[in-house]
Amino acid sequence: MKSISQLISKNIQNKAGQLKALNQIIKATVPENCRDHISVAGIRENRLILITDSPVWASRLRLYTQNMLAMLEEHAGIKVHNIQIRQMQPRVEPDEPVKKSRHLDKETANMIKQSADSISDTGLQQALYHLAQNQSDKKNN
């Protein structure tokens, strides 16, 4: 059986290694409190693309762009012309949806039947009887 590293192409492995190295250089350039809020997305058209999790961190990180450019050239030999900082909301798993009970209690079912008795519109009357009857059927199961 092949290991996962054998299944992933060398090109992808190299790209992942480069991104990891760039992340380390960039994170070493910014203050410690910024490091958890920044990651390198890549380099495109001589532009370093960074991802952050809020506009506040994006504004704060813009203060360090000149330092980042200098560190990239000095430590990685990468010359980029500018840095683009994009905001991306962190991924949050949604909570389990709350299952709402759709059962009528007996008293409510009786009130619906009484209302249906006083309605002259046969379509609405039948719908109300049906609603009240479904409640009776569910209670009997």
C-alpha positions as CSV (number, residue, x, y, z in Angstrom):
1,M,0.0,0.0,0.0
2,K,1.4,3.4,-1.0
3,S,1.8,6.1,1.7
4,I,0.0,9.4,1.2
5,S,3.3,11.2,0.4
6,Q,3.8,8.8,-2.5
7,L,0.3,9.6,-3.9
8,I,0.8,13.3,-3.8
9,S,2.7,14.7,-6.7
10,K,6.2,16.2,-6.1
11,N,5.0,19.5,-7.5
12,I,2.3,19.7,-4.8
13,Q,4.8,18.7,-2.1
14,N,7.2,21.3,-3.3
15,K,4.5,24.0,-3.3
16,A,3.4,23.0,0.2
17,G,7.0,23.2,1.4
18,Q,7.4,26.7,-0.1
19,L,4.2,28.0,1.5
20,K,5.4,26.6,4.8
21,A,8.7,28.4,4.5
22,L,7.0,31.7,3.4
23,N,4.7,31.4,6.4
24,Q,7.6,31.1,8.7
25,I,9.4,34.1,7.3
26,I,6.3,36.3,7.3
27,K,5.3,35.3,10.8
28,A,8.8,36.1,12.1
29,T,8.4,39.6,10.7
30,V,5.2,40.5,12.5
31,P,4.6,40.9,16.3
32,E,3.7,37.8,18.1
33,N,0.0,38.8,18.7
34,C,-0.5,39.0,14.9
35,R,0.9,35.6,14.0
36,D,-2.2,33.6,14.7
37,H,-4.2,35.8,12.3
38,I,-2.1,35.6,9.2
39,S,-1.2,33.0,6.6
40,V,0.4,33.0,3.2
41,A,-1.9,32.0,0.3
42,G,0.7,32.3,-2.4
43,I,2.6,34.5,-4.8
44,R,0.9,35.6,-8.1
45,E,2.3,38.1,-10.6
46,N,5.0,39.3,-8.2
47,R,2.4,39.9,-5.5
48,L,2.4,38.1,-2.1
49,I,-1.1,37.2,-1.1
50,L,-1.8,37.0,2.6
51,I,-5.0,35.9,4.4
52,T,-6.2,37.3,7.7
53,D,-9.3,36.7,9.7
54,S,-10.6,40.2,10.2
55,P,-10.4,43.8,8.9
56,V,-8.7,44.9,12.1
57,W,-5.8,42.4,11.6
58,A,-5.6,43.4,7.9
59,S,-5.1,47.0,8.9
60,R,-2.5,46.2,11.5
61,L,-0.6,43.9,9.1
62,R,-0.4,46.6,6.5
63,L,2.0,48.5,8.8
64,Y,4.5,45.7,8.4
65,T,4.4,45.3,4.6
66,Q,7.8,46.9,4.0
67,N,9.4,44.7,6.6
68,M,7.8,41.6,5.0
69,L,9.0,42.5,1.5
70,A,12.6,43.0,2.8
71,M,12.6,39.7,4.8
72,L,11.3,37.8,1.8
73,E,14.1,39.1,-0.4
74,E,16.8,38.6,2.3
75,H,15.8,35.2,3.6
76,A,14.1,33.5,0.6
77,G,15.6,35.4,-2.3
78,I,12.0,36.3,-3.4
79,K,11.4,39.7,-4.9
80,V,7.8,40.7,-4.8
81,H,6.5,44.2,-5.7
82,N,3.6,44.4,-3.2
83,I,1.6,42.5,-0.7
84,Q,-2.2,42.0,-1.0
85,I,-4.0,41.2,2.3
86,R,-7.3,39.5,2.0
87,Q,-9.8,38.9,4.7
88,M,-11.3,35.5,5.1
89,Q,-13.7,34.5,7.9
90,P,-12.5,31.5,9.8
91,R,-14.4,28.4,9.1
92,V,-16.9,27.6,11.8
93,E,-18.8,24.4,12.0
94,P,-22.6,25.1,12.2
95,D,-24.4,23.9,15.2
96,E,-26.8,21.1,14.9
97,P,-30.2,22.4,13.9
98,V,-32.7,22.5,16.6
99,K,-35.5,20.1,15.9
100,K,-38.8,21.8,16.6
101,S,-41.7,19.8,17.8
102,R,-44.6,20.0,15.4
103,H,-47.1,18.3,17.6
104,L,-50.3,19.8,18.8
105,D,-51.4,19.1,22.2
106,K,-54.9,17.7,22.7
107,E,-56.4,21.0,23.9
108,T,-55.1,22.8,20.8
109,A,-56.4,20.1,18.5
110,N,-59.9,20.5,20.1
111,M,-59.7,24.3,19.6
112,I,-58.9,23.8,15.9
113,K,-61.8,21.4,15.5
114,Q,-64.2,23.9,17.2
115,S,-62.9,26.7,14.9
116,A,-63.5,24.4,11.9
117,D,-67.1,23.8,13.0
118,S,-67.8,27.5,12.7
119,I,-66.2,28.1,9.3
120,S,-68.4,28.2,6.2
121,D,-65.5,27.8,3.7
122,T,-65.4,24.0,3.1
123,G,-61.8,24.0,1.9
124,L,-60.5,25.8,5.0
125,Q,-62.8,23.7,7.2
126,Q,-61.4,20.4,5.7
127,A,-57.8,21.6,6.2
128,L,-58.4,22.4,9.8
129,Y,-60.1,19.1,10.4
130,H,-57.1,17.4,8.7
131,L,-54.7,19.3,10.9
132,A,-56.6,18.4,14.1
133,Q,-57.0,14.7,12.9
134,N,-53.2,14.4,12.3
135,Q,-52.7,15.3,15.9
136,S,-55.1,12.6,17.1
137,D,-53.4,10.0,14.8
138,K,-49.9,10.9,16.2
139,K,-51.1,10.6,19.8
140,N,-52.5,7.1,19.1
141,N,-49.2,5.8,17.6
